[in-house]
Amino acid sequence: MFNIVLISTEHREFGNCNSDELCKILESINPDVIFEEEPNDDSYHSSYSEKDSFKSLEVQAIIKYRQYHEVLHIPVDKEISQYLPFSAWEYMFEKFKQNDDYNQIIKEHCSLRNQKGFPYLNSEKCFELFEQMILTQENIISTNNLDMERLGRICELFQKELDVRENAMLQNIYKFSKENQYNQAVFFLGYAHRKSMEKKILEHESKDDIKVNWSFYN
């Protein structure tokens, strides 16, 4: 049986959302394999091989965990920004940040994340705030007469990219599981993917010939 615990994360350290706390969670699960929301590219490999390279929260936790444990860590994401340049991402989120309701949701999320760390990021409260954020984004787009069409198109491509990436990550996890033996794995995934990934996992369980026992942290 392949067991995978999905752990919702953020990619940078803030308050109690930090690599030490994430490493403690790894210690409690003791995985054989860690699946990472990272593409298998030069930047990913340099984060482990080069001292001064940028290291995400998850990479820092894995480096700490590997000091005392043997574990495989597998990048399962695909390259980002195949459909949308970063300049379009920045434009879209700058528009969102001009809205007071949107900023209030972000402020509450950041406060809870900093105070409570991963128990919050894996809680229903986090998912509720994320749903509120999505609804607020949709409202901003629908009421922005000057940029409605452009923002709508950017948002559509942004969601398409997320969908493609999530499908690729699951396909890579199932492919690895078909070709390798392990007992316990964890999957580090940004909290914003949690709800849509839950649906995709259910779809895989109904049609895939390999059985994976999924569980969700907290």
MDAnalysis code that builds the backbone (N, CA, C; Angstrom):
import MDAnalysis as mda
import numpy as np

u = mda.Universe.empty(654, n_residues=218, atom_resindex=np.repeat(np.arange(218), 3), trajectory=True)
u.add_TopologyAttr("name", ["N", "CA", "C"] * 218)
u.add_TopologyAttr("resid", np.arange(1, 219))
u.add_TopologyAttr("resname", ["MET", "PHE", "ASN", "ILE", "VAL", "LEU", "ILE", "SER", "THR", "GLU", "HIS", "ARG", "GLU", "PHE", "GLY", "ASN", "CYS", "ASN", "SER", "ASP", "GLU", "LEU", "CYS", "LYS", "ILE", "LEU", "GLU", "SER", "ILE", "ASN", "PRO", "ASP", "VAL", "ILE", "PHE", "GLU", "GLU", "GLU", "PRO", "ASN", "ASP", "ASP", "SER", "TYR", "HIS", "SER", "SER", "TYR", "SER", "GLU", "LYS", "ASP", "SER", "PHE", "LYS", "SER", "LEU", "GLU", "VAL", "GLN", "ALA", "ILE", "ILE", "LYS", "TYR", "ARG", "GLN", "TYR", "HIS", "GLU", "VAL", "LEU", "HIS", "ILE", "PRO", "VAL", "ASP", "LYS", "GLU", "ILE", "SER", "GLN", "TYR", "LEU", "PRO", "PHE", "SER", "ALA", "TRP", "GLU", "TYR", "MET", "PHE", "GLU", "LYS", "PHE", "LYS", "GLN", "ASN", "ASP", "ASP", "TYR", "ASN", "GLN", "ILE", "ILE", "LYS", "GLU", "HIS", "CYS", "SER", "LEU", "ARG", "ASN", "GLN", "LYS", "GLY", "PHE", "PRO", "TYR", "LEU", "ASN", "SER", "GLU", "LYS", "CYS", "PHE", "GLU", "LEU", "PHE", "GLU", "GLN", "MET", "ILE", "LEU", "THR", "GLN", "GLU", "ASN", "ILE", "ILE", "SER", "THR", "ASN", "ASN", "LEU", "ASP", "MET", "GLU", "ARG", "LEU", "GLY", "ARG", "ILE", "CYS", "GLU", "LEU", "PHE", "GLN", "LYS", "GLU", "LEU", "ASP", "VAL", "ARG", "GLU", "ASN", "ALA", "MET", "LEU", "GLN", "ASN", "ILE", "TYR", "LYS", "PHE", "SER", "LYS", "GLU", "ASN", "GLN", "TYR", "ASN", "GLN", "ALA", "VAL", "PHE", "PHE", "LEU", "GLY", "TYR", "ALA", "HIS", "ARG", "LYS", "SER", "MET", "GLU", "LYS", "LYS", "ILE", "LEU", "GLU", "HIS", "GLU", "SER", "LYS", "ASP", "ASP", "ILE", "LYS", "VAL", "ASN", "TRP", "SER", "PHE", "TYR", "ASN"])
u.atoms.positions = np.array([
    [0.843, -1.202, 0.000],
    [0.000, 0.000, 0.000],
    [0.874, 1.246, 0.000],
    [0.566, 2.182, -0.875],
    [1.262, 3.452, -0.915],
    [0.462, 4.471, -0.104],
    [1.085, 5.047, 0.906],
    [0.432, 6.026, 1.769],
    [1.041, 7.404, 1.520],
    [0.192, 8.378, 1.254],
    [0.675, 9.740, 1.022],
    [-0.125, 10.712, 1.880],
    [0.591, 11.547, 2.628],
    [-0.034, 12.617, 3.394],
    [0.195, 13.923, 2.642],
    [-0.882, 14.585, 2.257],
    [-0.770, 15.890, 1.613],
    [-0.710, 16.966, 2.696],
    [0.343, 17.781, 2.648],
    [0.536, 18.849, 3.626],
    [0.480, 20.187, 2.907],
    [-0.475, 21.016, 3.273],
    [-0.595, 22.348, 2.673],
    [0.474, 23.268, 3.255],
    [1.153, 23.995, 2.378],
    [2.261, 24.837, 2.796],
    [2.168, 26.212, 2.144],
    [3.092, 27.068, 2.538],
    [3.464, 28.237, 1.748],
    [4.940, 28.080, 1.424],
    [5.423, 28.849, 0.468],
    [6.774, 28.594, -0.021],
    [7.846, 29.472, 0.620],
    [7.427, 30.425, 1.437],
    [8.371, 31.269, 2.174],
    [8.046, 31.222, 3.663],
    [9.045, 31.505, 4.465],
    [8.881, 31.447, 5.921],
    [8.254, 32.734, 6.451],
    [7.241, 32.565, 7.276],
    [6.600, 33.683, 7.960],
    [6.182, 33.197, 9.349],
    [6.682, 33.822, 10.404],
    [6.260, 33.478, 11.750],
    [6.383, 31.992, 12.041],
    [5.296, 31.377, 12.523],
    [5.302, 29.946, 12.842],
    [5.157, 29.053, 11.614],
    [5.017, 29.653, 10.464],
    [5.065, 28.900, 9.203],
    [6.523, 28.910, 8.746],
    [7.311, 27.997, 9.296],
    [8.749, 28.008, 9.025],
    [9.293, 26.587, 8.864],
    [10.534, 26.497, 8.439],
    [11.110, 25.192, 8.104],
    [11.307, 24.307, 9.333],
    [11.561, 24.901, 10.490],
    [11.706, 24.089, 11.707],
    [10.394, 23.386, 12.042],
    [9.293, 24.117, 11.950],
    [7.986, 23.523, 12.242],
    [7.618, 22.462, 11.208],
    [7.951, 22.721, 9.946],
    [7.655, 21.726, 8.909],
    [8.519, 20.482, 9.095],
    [9.751, 20.676, 9.521],
    [10.626, 19.530, 9.787],
    [10.074, 18.682, 10.931],
    [9.487, 19.324, 11.930],
    [8.864, 18.578, 13.034],
    [7.724, 17.699, 12.514],
    [6.963, 18.217, 11.561],
    [5.882, 17.413, 10.975],
    [6.462, 16.211, 10.235],
    [7.546, 16.429, 9.503],
    [8.206, 15.307, 8.829],
    [8.676, 14.267, 9.844],
    [9.221, 14.724, 10.941],
    [9.675, 13.796, 11.985],
    [8.521, 12.941, 12.500],
    [7.349, 13.542, 12.611],
    [6.194, 12.805, 13.141],
    [5.647, 11.785, 12.145],
    [5.876, 12.018, 10.857],
    [5.357, 11.119, 9.820],
    [6.416, 10.105, 9.385],
    [7.681, 10.530, 9.387],
    [8.812, 9.674, 9.005],
    [8.640, 9.093, 7.597],
    [8.573, 9.952, 6.571],
    [8.321, 9.450, 5.211],
    [9.545, 8.815, 4.568],
    [9.287, 7.905, 3.630],
    [10.335, 7.357, 2.764],
    [10.582, 8.278, 1.574],
    [9.523, 8.982, 1.166],
    [9.550, 9.814, -0.036],
    [8.852, 11.134, 0.252],
    [9.397, 12.222, -0.312],
    [8.748, 13.529, -0.255],
    [8.530, 14.013, -1.683],
    [7.281, 14.246, -2.051],
    [6.960, 14.826, -3.351],
    [6.891, 16.341, -3.198],
    [7.584, 17.048, -4.083],
    [7.688, 18.502, -3.976],
    [6.967, 19.208, -5.116],
    [6.338, 20.296, -4.790],
    [5.720, 21.164, -5.793],
    [6.817, 22.012, -6.443],
    [7.677, 21.318, -7.185],
    [8.810, 21.945, -7.867],
    [9.001, 21.288, -9.222],
    [9.365, 22.061, -10.246],
    [9.725, 21.446, -11.530],
    [11.148, 20.902, -11.476],
    [11.419, 19.889, -12.244],
    [12.743, 19.269, -12.267],
    [13.658, 20.056, -13.206],
    [14.115, 21.218, -12.728],
    [14.927, 22.094, -13.574],
    [16.207, 22.501, -12.851],
    [17.014, 23.333, -13.510],
    [18.306, 23.737, -12.945],
    [18.132, 24.497, -11.637],
    [17.105, 25.339, -11.565],
    [16.872, 26.117, -10.350],
    [16.593, 25.199, -9.164],
    [15.797, 24.155, -9.412],
    [15.493, 23.197, -8.347],
    [16.766, 22.526, -7.846],
    [17.594, 22.045, -8.748],
    [18.801, 21.327, -8.341],
    [19.797, 22.255, -7.652],
    [19.870, 23.503, -8.098],
    [20.798, 24.441, -7.469],
    [20.371, 24.780, -6.047],
    [19.063, 24.693, -5.767],
    [18.592, 24.996, -4.414],
    [19.148, 24.005, -3.398],
    [19.504, 22.806, -3.864],
    [20.105, 21.809, -2.973],
    [21.634, 21.779, -3.066],
    [22.181, 22.164, -4.203],
    [23.623, 22.006, -4.410],
    [24.419, 23.279, -4.169],
    [23.775, 24.435, -4.264],
    [24.492, 25.699, -4.125],
    [24.080, 26.400, -2.833],
    [25.051, 26.736, -2.030],
    [24.811, 27.284, -0.697],
    [24.006, 28.585, -0.734],
    [24.312, 29.464, -1.669],
    [23.705, 30.793, -1.679],
    [22.459, 30.906, -2.559],
    [21.979, 29.796, -3.103],
    [20.791, 29.848, -3.957],
    [19.533, 30.020, -3.116],
    [18.445, 30.511, -3.758],
    [17.178, 30.648, -3.043],
    [16.657, 29.270, -2.641],
    [16.217, 29.171, -1.409],
    [15.670, 27.918, -0.901],
    [14.278, 28.174, -0.340],
    [13.301, 27.509, -0.903],
    [11.940, 27.644, -0.397],
    [11.858, 27.080, 1.012],
    [10.783, 27.399, 1.684],
    [10.523, 26.852, 3.015],
    [10.621, 25.326, 2.987],
    [10.002, 24.712, 1.970],
    [9.981, 23.252, 1.887],
    [11.385, 22.677, 1.682],
    [12.168, 23.321, 0.822],
    [13.539, 22.857, 0.583],
    [14.357, 22.948, 1.864],
    [14.213, 24.039, 2.599],
    [14.936, 24.185, 3.868],
    [14.559, 23.071, 4.839],
    [13.262, 22.743, 4.904],
    [12.815, 21.678, 5.811],
    [13.391, 20.330, 5.388],
    [13.424, 20.061, 4.089],
    [13.952, 18.783, 3.597],
    [15.449, 18.679, 3.884],
    [16.183, 19.766, 3.693],
    [17.617, 19.756, 3.988],
    [17.849, 19.432, 5.462],
    [17.067, 20.034, 6.339],
    [17.197, 19.756, 7.776],
    [16.837, 18.312, 8.092],
    [15.773, 17.814, 7.476],
    [15.328, 16.449, 7.737],
    [16.364, 15.432, 7.250],
    [17.004, 15.723, 6.128],
    [17.986, 14.796, 5.546],
    [19.263, 14.692, 6.370],
    [19.472, 15.604, 7.297],
    [20.659, 15.517, 8.141],
    [20.636, 14.269, 9.027],
    [19.425, 13.786, 9.317],
    [19.286, 12.653, 10.236],
    [18.495, 11.485, 9.649],
    [17.961, 11.652, 8.439],
    [17.123, 10.612, 7.858],
    [17.446, 10.444, 6.366],
    [17.326, 9.223, 5.912],
    [17.412, 8.964, 4.479],
    [16.019, 9.098, 3.882],
    [15.898, 9.910, 2.861],
    [14.591, 10.118, 2.238],
    [14.794, 10.539, 0.781],
    [13.970, 10.018, -0.090],
    [13.957, 10.484, -1.473],
    [13.065, 11.716, -1.561],
    [13.518, 12.731, -2.281],
    [12.644, 13.881, -2.520],
    [12.544, 14.086, -4.033],
    [11.303, 14.127, -4.503],
    [11.020, 14.055, -5.936],
    [10.258, 15.300, -6.384],
    [10.821, 16.084, -7.326],
    [10.054, 17.213, -7.879],
    [8.997, 16.699, -8.850],
    [7.755, 17.120, -8.674],
    [6.673, 16.582, -9.505],
    [5.922, 17.649, -10.298],
    [6.286, 18.909, -10.115],
    [5.600, 19.993, -10.823],
    [6.138, 20.112, -12.241],
    [5.496, 20.947, -13.041],
    [6.017, 21.265, -14.363],
    [6.351, 22.748, -14.410],
    [7.028, 23.149, -15.462],
    [7.473, 24.541, -15.563],
    [6.299, 25.509, -15.474],
    [6.481, 26.572, -14.702],
    [5.448, 27.590, -14.512],
    [5.536, 28.626, -15.631],
    [4.426, 29.281, -15.897],
    [4.331, 30.368, -16.870],
    [4.453, 29.892, -18.310],
    [3.846, 28.770, -18.620],
    [3.774, 28.331, -20.007],
    [2.653, 29.050, -20.744],
    [1.629, 29.453, -20.030],
    [0.487, 30.125, -20.649],
    [0.458, 31.619, -20.376],
    [1.150, 32.044, -19.317],
    [1.000, 33.406, -18.846],
    [2.348, 33.937, -18.370],
    [2.829, 35.061, -18.901],
    [4.086, 35.631, -18.410],
    [3.911, 36.206, -17.006],
    [4.988, 36.299, -16.273],
    [4.917, 36.823, -14.912],
    [4.407, 38.259, -14.884],
    [4.666, 39.012, -15.936],
    [4.185, 40.397, -15.987],
    [2.660, 40.444, -15.925],
    [1.995, 39.457, -16.534],
    [0.526, 39.398, -16.492],
    [0.058, 39.009, -15.094],
    [0.766, 38.083, -14.451],
    [0.448, 37.734, -13.060],
    [0.515, 38.978, -12.184],
    [1.621, 39.715, -12.330],
    [1.834, 40.909, -11.511],
    [0.743, 41.942, -11.747],
    [0.372, 42.130, -13.005],
    [-0.681, 43.091, -13.339],
    [-1.994, 42.698, -12.666],
    [-2.354, 41.422, -12.749],
    [-3.606, 40.942, -12.176],
    [-3.633, 41.141, -10.663],
    [-2.576, 40.743, -9.978],
    [-2.570, 40.837, -8.524],
    [-2.424, 42.278, -8.033],
    [-1.798, 43.135, -8.828],
    [-1.759, 44.554, -8.467],
    [-3.160, 45.151, -8.507],
    [-3.956, 44.727, -9.468],
    [-5.353, 45.173, -9.533],
    [-6.140, 44.677, -8.328],
    [-5.921, 43.431, -7.950],
    [-6.621, 42.881, -6.791],
    [-6.269, 43.652, -5.515],
    [-4.994, 44.026, -5.387],
    [-4.522, 44.685, -4.175],
    [-5.063, 46.107, -4.021],
    [-5.697, 46.619, -5.043],
    [-6.313, 47.947, -4.951],
    [-7.683, 47.888, -4.281],
    [-8.149, 46.673, -3.983],
    [-9.471, 46.477, -3.396],
    [-9.355, 46.254, -1.891],
    [-10.113, 47.017, -1.099],
    [-10.022, 46.935, 0.364],
    [-10.473, 45.577, 0.902],
    [-11.539, 45.014, 0.325],
    [-12.028, 43.705, 0.797],
    [-10.980, 42.619, 0.578],
    [-10.360, 42.660, -0.583],
    [-9.310, 41.689, -0.908],
    [-8.154, 41.817, 0.084],
    [-7.730, 43.047, 0.348],
    [-6.616, 43.276, 1.267],
    [-6.939, 42.820, 2.682],
    [-8.195, 42.958, 3.086],
    [-8.590, 42.532, 4.426],
    [-8.506, 41.015, 4.562],
    [-8.917, 40.310, 3.521],
    [-8.825, 38.843, 3.537],
    [-7.358, 38.410, 3.627],
    [-6.513, 39.032, 2.819],
    [-5.089, 38.702, 2.830],
    [-4.484, 38.995, 4.200],
    [-4.874, 40.120, 4.785],
    [-4.361, 40.500, 6.108],
    [-4.735, 39.453, 7.158],
    [-5.991, 38.998, 7.142],
    [-6.424, 37.992, 8.104],
    [-5.685, 36.679, 7.891],
    [-5.552, 36.292, 6.623],
    [-4.823, 35.056, 6.301],
    [-3.388, 35.128, 6.823],
    [-2.699, 36.220, 6.547],
    [-1.295, 36.347, 6.952],
    [-1.146, 36.329, 8.474],
    [-2.074, 36.976, 9.164],
    [-2.026, 37.004, 10.623],
    [-2.184, 35.597, 11.198],
    [-3.159, 34.837, 10.695],
    [-3.385, 33.480, 11.182],
    [-2.228, 32.554, 10.804],
    [-1.718, 32.720, 9.612],
    [-0.562, 31.916, 9.167],
    [0.642, 32.161, 10.072],
    [0.927, 33.438, 10.349],
    [2.088, 33.764, 11.168],
    [1.943, 33.245, 12.599],
    [0.726, 33.314, 13.138],
    [0.495, 32.914, 14.524],
    [0.416, 31.402, 14.681],
    [-0.306, 30.741, 13.762],
    [-0.636, 29.325, 13.960],
    [0.107, 28.376, 13.026],
    [0.729, 28.902, 11.984],
    [1.548, 28.073, 11.111],
    [0.770, 27.012, 10.354],
    [1.308, 25.800, 10.319],
    [0.746, 24.736, 9.483],
    [-0.607, 24.206, 9.952],
    [-0.897, 24.188, 11.250],
    [-2.265, 23.814, 11.633],
    [-3.316, 24.721, 11.002],
    [-2.993, 26.008, 10.860],
    [-3.930, 26.909, 10.182],
    [-3.965, 26.630, 8.676],
    [-2.794, 26.504, 8.032],
    [-2.747, 26.308, 6.582],
    [-3.453, 25.026, 6.151],
    [-3.635, 24.098, 7.085],
    [-4.321, 22.838, 6.778],
    [-5.700, 22.760, 7.432],
    [-6.279, 23.921, 7.735],
    [-7.564, 23.967, 8.431],
    [-8.690, 24.438, 7.512],
    [-9.920, 24.190, 7.953],
    [-11.076, 24.668, 7.207],
    [-11.116, 26.190, 7.157],
    [-10.632, 26.841, 8.204],
    [-10.604, 28.302, 8.220],
    [-9.773, 28.840, 7.066],
    [-8.638, 28.239, 6.822],
    [-7.788, 28.661, 5.703],
    [-8.518, 28.494, 4.380],
    [-9.205, 27.367, 4.213],
    [-9.909, 27.108, 2.956],
    [-11.090, 28.057, 2.784],
    [-11.743, 28.410, 3.900],
    [-12.848, 29.372, 3.832],
    [-12.355, 30.743, 3.387],
    [-11.238, 31.180, 3.951],
    [-10.679, 32.479, 3.554],
    [-10.243, 32.461, 2.093],
    [-9.708, 31.331, 1.661],
    [-9.296, 31.235, 0.253],
    [-10.506, 31.326, -0.674],
    [-11.598, 30.681, -0.301],
    [-12.814, 30.768, -1.105],
    [-13.333, 32.207, -1.140],
    [-13.272, 32.904, -0.005],
    [-13.669, 34.310, 0.023],
    [-12.788, 35.142, -0.899],
    [-11.501, 34.833, -0.902],
    [-10.571, 35.559, -1.760],
    [-10.913, 35.355, -3.237],
    [-11.224, 34.121, -3.624],
    [-11.580, 33.835, -5.018],
    [-12.849, 34.582, -5.417],
    [-13.854, 34.568, -4.551],
    [-15.101, 35.285, -4.841],
    [-14.854, 36.783, -4.973],
    [-13.982, 37.325, -4.127],
    [-13.654, 38.749, -4.191],
    [-12.920, 39.069, -5.486],
    [-12.012, 38.196, -5.900],
    [-11.312, 38.394, -7.170],
    [-12.307, 38.423, -8.333],
    [-13.251, 37.505, -8.319],
    [-14.256, 37.459, -9.391],
    [-15.101, 38.735, -9.404],
    [-15.410, 39.242, -8.220],
    [-16.186, 40.480, -8.126],
    [-15.385, 41.671, -8.646],
    [-14.093, 41.702, -8.341],
    [-13.235, 42.785, -8.832],
    [-13.207, 42.793, -10.349],
    [-13.082, 41.615, -10.932],
    [-13.032, 41.516, -12.398],
    [-14.347, 41.957, -13.020],
    [-15.456, 41.490, -12.439],
    [-16.773, 41.778, -13.030],
    [-17.182, 43.241, -12.905],
    [-16.591, 43.965, -11.961],
    [-16.981, 45.372, -11.749],
    [-15.930, 46.350, -12.270],
    [-14.863, 45.824, -12.864],
    [-13.809, 46.696, -13.395],
    [-14.079, 46.943, -14.875],
    [-14.809, 47.995, -15.165],
    [-15.249, 48.260, -16.530],
    [-14.096, 48.509, -17.496],
    [-13.031, 49.153, -17.010],
    [-11.925, 49.503, -17.894],
    [-11.102, 48.281, -18.301],
    [-10.904, 47.355, -17.350],
    [-10.002, 46.226, -17.599],
    [-10.692, 44.873, -17.485],
    [-12.015, 44.854, -17.521],
    [-12.735, 43.604, -17.296],
    [-12.288, 42.504, -18.258],
    [-12.227, 42.822, -19.543],
    [-11.890, 41.805, -20.535],
    [-10.464, 41.302, -20.348],
    [-9.525, 42.233, -20.126],
    [-8.124, 41.826, -19.950],
    [-7.943, 41.016, -18.678],
    [-8.511, 41.494, -17.577],
    [-8.387, 40.768, -16.312],
    [-9.039, 39.396, -16.389],
    [-10.197, 39.337, -17.033],
    [-10.881, 38.061, -17.181],
    [-10.060, 37.059, -17.958],
    [-9.405, 37.537, -19.018],
    [-8.573, 36.654, -19.837],
    [-7.346, 36.181, -19.063],
    [-6.715, 37.093, -18.330],
    [-5.553, 36.717, -17.524],
    [-5.945, 35.683, -16.476],
    [-7.071, 35.933, -15.806],
    [-7.540, 35.003, -14.772],
    [-7.856, 33.634, -15.366],
    [-8.443, 33.625, -16.542],
    [-8.766, 32.359, -17.216],
    [-7.493, 31.561, -17.516],
    [-6.465, 32.239, -18.034],
    [-5.202, 31.560, -18.346],
    [-4.476, 31.136, -17.070],
    [-4.594, 31.956, -16.028],
    [-3.995, 31.628, -14.740],
    [-4.599, 30.336, -14.194],
    [-5.924, 30.220, -14.243],
    [-6.593, 29.016, -13.761],
    [-6.267, 27.807, -14.633],
    [-6.123, 28.039, -15.936],
    [-5.756, 26.952, -16.846],
    [-4.379, 26.406, -16.486],
    [-3.454, 27.328, -16.199],
    [-2.107, 26.896, -15.829],
    [-2.116, 26.098, -14.523],
    [-2.875, 26.553, -13.546],
    [-2.976, 25.814, -12.285],
    [-3.519, 24.408, -12.525],
    [-4.547, 24.313, -13.364],
    [-5.160, 23.022, -13.648],
    [-4.173, 22.069, -14.326],
    [-3.444, 22.581, -15.308],
    [-2.451, 21.762, -16.011],
    [-1.361, 21.298, -15.062],
    [-0.902, 22.203, -14.214],
    [0.152, 21.853, -13.261],
    [-0.330, 20.804, -12.258],
    [-1.526, 20.980, -11.740],
    [-2.046, 20.016, -10.762],
    [-2.192, 18.635, -11.374],
    [-2.695, 18.566, -12.602],
    [-2.809, 17.274, -13.275],
    [-1.440, 16.642, -13.485],
    [-0.462, 17.465, -13.869],
    [0.891, 16.955, -14.094],
    [1.497, 16.422, -12.800],
    [1.282, 17.145, -11.691],
    [1.830, 16.691, -10.409],
    [1.256, 15.337, -10.007],
    [-0.064, 15.184, -10.153],
    [-0.678, 13.901, -9.804],
    [-0.194, 12.785, -10.727],
    [-0.110, 13.073, -12.006],
    [0.374, 12.064, -12.948],
    [1.788, 11.622, -12.597],
    [2.629, 12.577, -12.216],
    [4.008, 12.229, -11.860],
    [4.077, 11.423, -10.570],
    [3.211, 11.728, -9.617],
    [3.176, 10.954, -8.366],
    [2.727, 9.523, -8.641],
    [1.686, 9.366, -9.443],
    [1.196, 8.017, -9.750],
    [2.205, 7.249, -10.598],
    [2.888, 7.940, -11.499],
    [3.917, 7.282, -12.307],
    [5.048, 6.777, -11.414],
    [5.492, 7.614, -10.491],
    [6.544, 7.195, -9.563],
    [6.071, 5.999, -8.735],
    [4.830, 6.033, -8.302],
    [4.294, 4.961, -7.462],
    [4.209, 3.644, -8.218],
    [3.965, 3.704, -9.522],
    [3.910, 2.484, -10.330],
    [5.300, 1.871, -10.517],
    [6.324, 2.723, -10.487],
    [7.669, 2.267, -10.817],
    [8.559, 2.043, -9.602],
    [8.069, 2.432, -8.400],
    [8.903, 2.356, -7.207],
    [8.085, 1.868, -6.014],
    [8.787, 1.273, -5.067],
    [8.151, 0.812, -3.842],
    [8.441, 1.792, -2.705],
    [7.437, 2.121, -1.953],
    [7.612, 2.904, -0.738],
    [6.390, 2.654, 0.138],
    [6.526, 2.971, 1.390],
    [5.405, 2.792, 2.317],
    [4.727, 4.117, 2.629],
    [5.540, 5.098, 3.038],
    [4.985, 6.370, 3.488],
    [5.619, 7.542, 2.726],
    [4.776, 8.391, 2.193],
    [5.249, 9.597, 1.503],
    [4.483, 10.799, 2.010],
    [5.046, 11.980, 1.766],
    [4.318, 13.224, 1.973],
    [4.375, 14.010, 0.668],
    [3.401, 14.878, 0.497],
    [3.319, 15.724, -0.689],
    [3.169, 17.156, -0.205],
    [4.227, 17.973, -0.387],
    [4.158, 19.385, -0.043],
    [3.466, 20.139, -1.174],
    [2.389, 20.840, -0.844],
    [1.612, 21.535, -1.869],
    [1.086, 22.847, -1.308],
    [1.238, 23.924, -2.063],
    [0.725, 25.215, -1.637],
    [-0.750, 25.150, -1.285],
    [-1.134, 25.824, -0.217],
    [-2.503, 25.718, 0.303],
    [-3.565, 26.068, -0.732],
    [-3.228, 26.941, -1.682],
    [-4.213, 27.372, -2.677],
    [-4.638, 26.234, -3.610],
    [-3.864, 25.161, -3.655],
    [-4.191, 24.016, -4.522],
    [-5.058, 22.971, -3.813],
    [-5.245, 23.111, -2.523],
    [-5.782, 22.009, -1.712],
    [-7.148, 21.505, -2.206],
    [-8.125, 22.393, -2.332],
    [-9.483, 21.955, -2.667],
    [-9.557, 21.342, -4.057],
    [-8.928, 21.987, -5.035],
    [-8.989, 21.436, -6.390],
    [-8.214, 20.125, -6.476],
    [-7.140, 20.001, -5.707],
    [-6.379, 18.754, -5.732],
    [-7.166, 17.617, -5.087],
    [-7.945, 17.908, -4.054],
    [-8.790, 16.882, -3.448],
    [-9.728, 16.272, -4.489],
    [-10.320, 17.114, -5.330],
    [-11.229, 16.624, -6.374],
    [-10.484, 15.770, -7.388],
    [-9.296, 16.215, -7.770],
    [-8.508, 15.460, -8.753],
    [-8.066, 14.112, -8.193],
    [-7.749, 14.069, -6.912],
    [-7.358, 12.802, -6.287],
    [-8.515, 11.809, -6.338],
    [-9.724, 12.273, -6.047],
    [-10.895, 11.404, -6.111],
    [-11.096, 10.844, -7.520],
    [-10.862, 11.678, -8.517],
    [-10.989, 11.220, -9.904],
    [-9.953, 10.152, -10.214],
    [-8.725, 10.339, -9.745],
    [-7.674, 9.348, -9.975],
    [-7.995, 8.033, -9.279],
    [-8.520, 8.129, -8.071],
    [-8.826, 6.912, -7.317],
    [-9.857, 6.051, -8.028],
    [-10.754, 6.692, -8.758],
    [-11.824, 5.948, -9.420],
    [-11.376, 5.297, -10.728],
    [-10.276, 5.788, -11.321],
    [-9.906, 5.281, -12.642],
    [-8.505, 4.692, -12.725],
    [-7.653, 4.947, -11.731],
    [-6.276, 4.475, -11.820],
    [-6.165, 3.054, -11.292],
    [-5.271, 2.266, -11.901],
    [-5.154, 0.864, -11.504],
    [-4.243, 0.673, -10.295],
    [-3.518, 1.702, -9.901],
    [-2.710, 1.615, -8.694],
    [-3.431, 2.329, -7.559],
    [-3.483, 1.703, -6.407],
    [-4.224, 2.249, -5.283],
    [-3.290, 2.996, -4.325],
    [-3.617, 4.237, -4.098],
    [-2.856, 5.077, -3.177],
    [-3.774, 5.486, -2.035],
    [-3.283, 5.330, -0.838],
    [-4.044, 5.727, 0.352],
    [-3.690, 7.176, 0.698],
    [-4.539, 8.097, 0.284],
    [-4.316, 9.517, 0.531],
    [-4.893, 9.932, 1.870],
    [-4.179, 10.797, 2.571],
    [-4.708, 11.443, 3.753],
    [-4.226, 12.892, 3.755],
    [-4.866, 13.704, 4.586],
    [-4.590, 15.135, 4.587],
    [-4.192, 15.574, 5.991],
    [-3.062, 16.245, 6.074],
    [-2.539, 16.658, 7.366],
    [-3.554, 17.500, 8.122],
    [-3.663, 17.221, 9.436],
    [-4.535, 17.995, 10.327],
    [-6.018, 17.743, 10.046],
])
